[in-house]
């Protein structure tokens, strides 16, 4: 079991015990072995392989600016938007990454239904033209034209004319937190945290290496990491299933 865990953690160094138990169920069955979740905790505790939580904070949001703020459409109330499938609500956030040459920044766009990272970009400044690259990348890979809400904090990059023009060109509805409250954009910040705390464990040398590390981490996160909130399915699995059902319904209707 310890060898199996070490093999998984070569690609996902800080994946937790509950997810490991789910991921290793099939190889254990093939080896005609059984080990319950509580027993796995005991094994990893004795081997000193339990993951300890980490905490980090670095402010990247400047919400004191002259640009228009948009209402929070994800907040509970009569106007609340609730996704029922993929590509209906995207959440966006920015976080920092330390390198040997100083800080760089990671912009992410995540699908609220599937938890899949649909757009990402690593950049060396907080200018809106760089932050928007993650949004543009997500739009290029978009597979449907259903109504879409983009949700973010009230940072100057998201409120800027450059970023808002992308919404207008593609007919996307803008939603923003109505105060500096991390819980109003919790999903986006949670995904940022997963990448940093579970995958990006080594400091890259420079911007180029940071981009390569993020590219690999996003690929593993989307295709290999199970989520408790997705009944231990991967984001890519849930995303593809949702879009396949939607496209199939559209074909039947036509």
C-alpha positions in Angstrom: 0.0 0.0 0.0 2.8 2.4 0.8 4.4 1.8 -2.6 1.0 2.4 -4.3 0.6 5.7 -2.4 4.1 6.8 -3.3 3.4 6.1 -7.0 0.3 8.3 -6.9 2.1 11.1 -5.1 4.8 11.3 -7.7 2.2 13.2 -9.7 -0.1 14.5 -6.9 2.3 15.0 -4.0 -0.3 16.3 -1.5 -3.4 14.4 -2.3 -5.4 13.4 0.8 -6.0 10.0 2.3 -9.8 9.8 1.4 -9.1 10.4 -2.3 -6.2 8.0 -2.2 -8.5 5.3 -0.8 -10.8 5.8 -3.7 -8.1 5.9 -6.3 -6.4 2.8 -5.1 -9.5 0.6 -4.8 -9.1 -1.0 -8.2 -5.4 -1.9 -7.9 -6.1 -3.4 -4.4 -8.9 -5.5 -5.8 -6.7 -6.7 -8.6 -4.1 -7.8 -5.9 -7.0 -9.4 -4.0 -6.3 -7.2 -1.0 -8.7 -5.1 1.1 -8.0 -2.1 3.3 -10.6 0.2 4.7 -10.3 4.0 4.8 -9.6 4.1 8.6 -7.0 1.4 8.2 -5.3 3.4 5.4 -5.1 6.5 7.8 -3.4 4.3 10.3 -0.9 2.9 7.7 0.0 6.4 6.4 0.2 7.8 10.0 2.7 5.1 10.9 4.7 5.8 7.7 4.5 9.5 8.4 2.8 10.0 5.0 -0.3 11.9 6.2 -0.6 15.3 4.5 -0.5 18.3 6.9 -2.5 21.4 6.0 -0.8 24.6 4.7 -1.8 28.2 4.8 -0.7 31.1 2.6 -2.0 34.5 1.9 -0.9 37.3 -0.5 -3.3 40.0 -1.6 -3.8 40.4 -5.3 -7.1 42.3 -5.3 -7.4 46.1 -5.6 -11.1 46.9 -5.3 -10.6 50.7 -4.8 -10.9 52.1 -8.3 -13.2 54.2 -10.6 -14.6 51.3 -12.7 -18.2 50.0 -12.4 -18.8 47.1 -10.1 -21.4 44.5 -11.2 -24.0 42.8 -8.9 -23.4 39.4 -7.3 -25.6 37.0 -9.3 -24.4 33.9 -7.3 -25.5 35.3 -4.0 -28.6 33.8 -2.4 -31.8 35.7 -3.4 -34.5 36.0 -6.1 -31.9 36.8 -8.9 -29.5 34.0 -7.9 -28.0 32.0 -10.9 -27.5 28.3 -10.2 -25.7 26.2 -12.8 -27.3 22.9 -13.8 -24.4 21.9 -16.1 -21.0 22.9 -17.5 -20.4 26.2 -19.3 -23.1 28.1 -17.5 -21.1 29.7 -14.7 -17.4 30.4 -14.7 -15.5 31.7 -11.7 -12.2 33.6 -12.0 -9.4 34.5 -9.6 -5.8 35.6 -9.4 -3.1 34.3 -7.1 0.6 34.7 -6.8 3.5 32.3 -7.4 7.0 33.0 -5.9 10.0 32.3 -8.2 13.7 32.7 -7.8 13.4 36.0 -9.8 10.4 37.4 -7.8 6.6 37.0 -7.8 4.6 36.0 -10.9 0.8 35.7 -11.1 -1.6 32.9 -12.0 -5.0 33.7 -13.5 -7.6 30.9 -13.5 -11.1 30.5 -14.9 -12.9 27.5 -13.5 -16.2 26.0 -14.5 -18.5 26.1 -11.4 -20.4 22.9 -12.3 -17.5 20.5 -13.1 -14.7 22.3 -11.2 -12.6 22.0 -14.4 -10.0 24.7 -15.0 -11.1 25.9 -18.4 -8.6 28.8 -18.7 -5.3 29.7 -17.1 -2.4 32.0 -17.7 0.9 32.8 -15.8 2.0 36.4 -16.1 4.6 38.8 -14.6 2.3 41.8 -13.9 -1.3 42.4 -12.8 -2.2 44.4 -15.9 -5.7 43.6 -17.2 -4.4 42.7 -20.6 -2.4 39.8 -19.1 -5.1 38.7 -16.6 -7.6 38.5 -19.5 -5.5 35.9 -21.3 -7.0 33.1 -19.1 -10.5 34.3 -20.0 -9.7 34.4 -23.7 -8.2 30.9 -23.6 -11.4 29.6 -21.9 -13.6 31.1 -24.5 -11.5 29.5 -27.3 -12.1 26.1 -25.8 -15.8 26.7 -25.1 -18.0 24.1 -26.8 -21.5 25.5 -26.4 -23.2 28.9 -26.8 -25.6 28.7 -23.9 -26.0 31.6 -21.5 -22.9 32.1 -19.5 -22.1 34.1 -16.3 -18.5 35.1 -15.4 -18.1 35.6 -11.7 -15.0 37.3 -10.0 -14.1 39.6 -7.2 -14.2 43.4 -7.7 -10.6 43.7 -8.6 -9.6 46.5 -11.0 -8.5 44.0 -13.6 -11.9 42.4 -13.9 -13.7 45.8 -13.8 -11.4 47.4 -16.4 -12.7 48.4 -19.8 -10.5 45.8 -21.5 -11.9 42.9 -19.5 -15.5 44.1 -19.7 -15.3 44.4 -23.5 -14.6 40.7 -23.7 -18.0 40.1 -21.9 -19.7 42.4 -24.4 -18.2 40.8 -27.5 -19.3 37.3 -26.4 -22.6 38.2 -24.8 -21.5 37.0 -21.3 -23.1 38.3 -18.1 -20.8 39.7 -15.5 -21.2 38.9 -11.8 -18.9 40.2 -8.9 -18.6 39.9 -5.2 -20.3 42.8 -3.4 -17.6 43.3 -0.9 -14.1 42.0 0.0 -15.4 38.7 1.2 -13.5 35.6 0.2 -16.6 33.4 0.7 -18.3 35.1 -2.2 -15.8 33.7 -4.6 -14.9 30.6 -2.6 -14.8 28.1 -5.4 -12.3 30.1 -7.4 -10.1 30.6 -4.4 -10.4 27.0 -3.5 -9.1 25.8 -6.9 -6.2 28.3 -6.7 -5.4 26.8 -3.3 -5.5 23.2 -4.6 -3.0 24.0 -7.3 -0.6 25.8 -5.0 -0.8 23.5 -2.0 -1.0 20.2 -3.7 0.9 20.6 -7.0 3.2 23.7 -7.1 5.4 22.6 -4.2 8.8 23.7 -5.7 9.7 27.2 -6.4 10.2 27.7 -10.2 13.3 29.5 -11.4 11.6 32.0 -13.6 8.4 32.8 -15.5 9.0 30.2 -18.2 9.4 27.4 -15.8 6.4 28.6 -13.8 4.3 28.3 -17.0 5.5 24.8 -17.6 4.8 23.7 -14.0 1.3 25.2 -14.1 0.5 23.6 -17.4 1.4 20.2 -16.1 -0.4 20.8 -12.8 -3.6 21.9 -14.5 -3.5 18.8 -16.7 -3.2 16.5 -13.7 -5.8 18.4 -11.7 -8.4 18.2 -14.5 -7.9 14.6 -15.5 -6.6 12.7 -12.5 -7.6 14.4 -9.2 -11.0 13.2 -7.8 -13.2 15.7 -6.0 -15.4 14.9 -3.0 -18.0 17.4 -4.3 -18.1 15.4 -7.6 -18.7 12.0 -5.9 -15.0 11.4 -6.4 -15.0 11.9 -10.1 -12.5 14.1 -11.9 -13.4 17.5 -13.2 -12.8 16.5 -16.8 -15.0 13.4 -16.4 -17.9 15.5 -15.1 -17.4 18.3 -17.6 -17.4 15.9 -20.6 -20.5 14.1 -19.3 -22.4 17.3 -18.8 -21.6 18.7 -22.3 -22.3 15.3 -24.0 -25.8 15.3 -22.5 -26.4 18.9 -23.5 -25.2 18.4 -27.1 -27.2 15.2 -27.3 -30.4 16.9 -26.2 -29.8 19.7 -28.8 -29.4 17.1 -31.6 -32.6 15.4 -30.6 -34.5 18.7 -30.4 -33.4 19.6 -33.9 
